[in-house]
Amino acid sequence: MDRSGRRAATNRIRGPQSALTDFLASNNISAVQIRDEYERRRQTAQQQEAQNAPPTALIEEEEEEEEEERGETVEQKKRRRRKEEVAVAKIKKSKAYQKRKVQNDDDPGGGDDEIAWDMYAKFKPLPGQLENCELCEKRFTVTAYSKTGPDGGLLCAKCSKAQEAERKKDTKPKKQAVSRDKRRKTQSNLLDGIIRSGSKTLQELCVEKVADNINDVEEFGDLPQALLDRLSQILSKRRVITSRTLDLFLQSDLDSISVYDCGKLEVSDYIKIFSILPRVERLNLRNAGQFKDEVLDYILERDVPIQHLQLEAANLVTDTKWREYFAKAGHRLETLKLSWLDYSMDDESISHLVNGCPKLKRLKLKKCFRIGDASLEAFSQLEHLEYLSLRFITPTTMESLRNLVRSVGKHLRTLSLEKFDNADDEVLAEIHSTCASLSKFRFCENDYCTDRAFCGLFTEWHNPPLSHVDLSSNRDLDYTRPDGPEDPIGLASEGFKALMVHSGSKLERLDISSCRHITHEAFAEVFDGVKQYPLLREINISFLTKIDTVIVAGMFRSCRAMTKVTAFGCFNIVDIMVPLRVALIGVPNALESIVQGGDFIGNVEMSGLKALP
């Protein structure tokens, strides 16, 4: 071999071969053989299709049927055929057609027109190509979003928008379904006594928008105390009060702070409150489970001038620390509200409270498990007490309760006694003879006092008419006697009528739920549509099964300022029409807000109800 031959052999580049190439070479399979096999299979398939094809006459009939189904006019049909002929002529001039024709020369059944029409049927302009609009014949660039016209052609952007607008105009709009969240919000507002007939105020919208985006807020700025309190309520309800969120409410010039859910706050957060607000006077902390001795130590060390203190569930404060706080800082306290204390605050701590807080005007102790008769005796020494709310867990005696009312009842404006099971008629008689300045009165969950005692309490009572009354769950507990004994136990018909005669003119809120011994006749006499109670806004009549549609209708006529009626378990209230701006809660079949005004009361027979002038 000469030198040039060796150079050619050595310069030949040989790359790696794939497994497929090696396999084909080992079996003597070449590319030409693969192409020939493919052409043979394709021609065989075309011959079989030609043999199985329907006759020409049948094809023409099917085409005619398709044209009829299209619903084309004569002009549209002519225009479409003319466009198809022009497109087929263009296809016959293309290289793809010539190549296809050469490939089908061996097929005797395939004609030139059939090849062209088959290519036309499969031809669609690709995105990026130019095409004439079917309607306006304007030249435009085809995109993946180009719409199809009525004749099968493509439309430009302007004609596509016009066609879509016509389609929407002809289509009936669907009714927008009320979202589940909106219904839930409406029912939640209804339970809170909130009912709206119009849009929200700008202030409400702004407050809700801030609450929705609280994680993006850096500071509240100079918001008034009322708006800060409202934001605290909303965020507490959503349980999003954290250490970061708390910082937004801490402004050094404030003298009041209210947090209604402190479940996510730690000891350091409580201390931070008093380090930033050293002159706070009103403190309201609910669900304050981590409020400990260290916090009270910090308050005493910095001499924070708290005058109004309200704590809920502060169980980790010991009795020793409470006594120290009352001794050192109790002289400032004017309001003390404590609830849900099952570990601390016993009778001895109450004694320190009475001795260390001589200016105390408002006292509220509810569900404090370790106080009893000794505490009631101690409260009798609070000479300046004006607001008293008590709910004990430990049973007490009638004598200690009567002594308390006798000692402090003269100056009381609010008296709330809940679940004092042993309170008897003499306690009500003592209230009648001693209390002469009450505006709010609560005496509930008792099965010992009689209706005669309630009637005597409100008859010729020198106390001014009450604005808030809660006498719920005063009834006989012997359910084997649904109508009760002959001498009714709890609030019954005579006591209820005496209450409305005494306080009906000034009454704003009334709760008589579960007082099951009030008769239908008593309700019909009180709410007859003629007697008027102009200030009564809220009433709770839950589980009074004798109340029916007629009574509630008369209630709407007698109480023109009514905004909230709670009626759970009143199954005789059916198909009642609720006036505008009134929330009827607990009646699932009420026709809410149908009456927009006037004196309409529903589809009921108004027997016994006189028409208003």
Number of C-alpha atoms within 10 A of each C-alpha: 5 6 8 9 10 10 10 9 10 9 9 8 6 6 6 5 8 8 9 9 11 11 11 12 11 9 8 9 12 11 8 9 10 10 10 11 10 11 12 10 10 11 15 11 11 15 15 10 11 11 9 9 10 10 8 9 9 10 12 11 11 12 12 12 11 11 13 11 9 12 10 14 11 9 9 13 14 12 13 17 12 12 13 15 14 11 15 19 15 13 19 19 11 10 10 12 17 16 10 14 18 9 12 17 12 10 13 8 12 15 12 15 12 11 18 22 18 12 17 18 10 7 11 10 14 12 12 11 10 13 18 16 22 20 15 11 12 12 13 16 16 21 15 9 9 15 19 15 16 14 14 10 18 23 26 24 17 10 18 19 13 10 17 11 12 11 11 10 10 8 9 8 8 6 6 6 6 8 8 9 9 10 11 11 11 15 15 12 14 18 16 12 19 15 19 14 10 6 8 10 8 8 10 13 12 12 15 15 11 15 19 13 9 18 11 9 12 11 13 15 9 9 9 10 15 9 13 18 17 16 19 23 17 17 21 18 12 11 14 20 23 17 16 13 17 18 17 15 22 19 17 14 12 17 16 18 21 19 21 22 23 25 16 15 19 16 15 13 20 22 18 16 20 19 16 15 19 19 18 20 18 17 17 16 20 19 20 24 21 21 25 18 18 15 20 19 15 15 19 15 9 13 14 18 17 21 19 19 16 17 21 21 21 23 21 16 21 15 18 12 18 19 19 18 19 21 16 13 18 24 17 18 22 19 20 19 17 19 21 17 21 17 16 21 23 18 18 15 21 21 18 18 27 20 16 21 21 18 18 24 18 20 20 16 17 19 18 22 18 17 23 18 18 15 21 22 17 19 22 19 16 20 16 15 24 20 21 20 17 19 17 19 16 13 13 19 15 17 15 19 22 20 17 20 22 17 17 21 28 18 17 22 19 21 21 18 20 21 19 23 16 17 22 19 18 14 22 22 15 18 20 21 17 19 21 17 18 22 19 19 18 19 19 24 19 25 21 18 23 22 24 18 22 24 20 18 22 22 16 11 15 14 18 13 21 24 19 20 21 21 23 24 22 27 26 23 15 11 8 7 9 11 14 18 11 6 10 19 24 30 31 25 22 18 23 23 19 18 22 18 14 21 20 22 17 18 23 20 19 22 20 23 22 21 27 26 23 26 18 15 13 16 21 18 16 21 24 24 23 16 16 17 24 16 17 23 18 21 21 20 22 22 19 23 21 17 23 17 23 25 23 23 26 24 24 23 26 21 19 16 17 23 20 23 23 21 22 18 17 19 18 14 21 18 16 22 23 22 26 17 20 23 24 26 19 17 20 13 12 17 16 18 17 14 16 12 10 9 14 15 21 19 13 13 10 17 8 12 18 11 11 9 4
